[in-house]
Amino acid sequence: MSLLARFEVTAYYGQVEISDPNKLDYPQFETGEERAVAIPDCIAVVTRNDREGPVTVEVWNQRLETDNVNLEPVYDGELTLSEARAVVGNTVGNEFYSIPLGRGRHRVKAFTSGAGERPEAVHFLVD
């Protein structure tokens, strides 16, 4: 239905996340080939690294509206929030932006866009 937020994030170690602000752990990349990894309270998506410039992160609710953008789906699952907001950003850089979403479980789909295997944008669709 609408764009909830858009941020520019420094993607240290080539990843950005949407997560519970109170998370105690971080999902692990087991093989290095994953496009995204998740635990119940954090979803991390592979992006270009910080030396290549910031990554655009968008959070949408109900429907993505992206004209002329080739989106690649990389995750479809749930995110559990302990309070009425989520954060988007990068744990290593301690760079987070708050988004009001509501406490509880949310279905989240993540898409990437941009050049090749190291995307320059991540789009989260939250229901």
Secondary structure, 3 states (H helix, E strand, C coil): CEEEEEEEECCHHHEEEEECCCCCCCCCCCCCCCCEEEECCEEEEECCCHHHCCEEEEEEECCCCCCCCCCEEEEEEEEEECCCEEEEEECCCCEEEEEECCCEEEEEEEEEECCCCCCCEEEEEEC
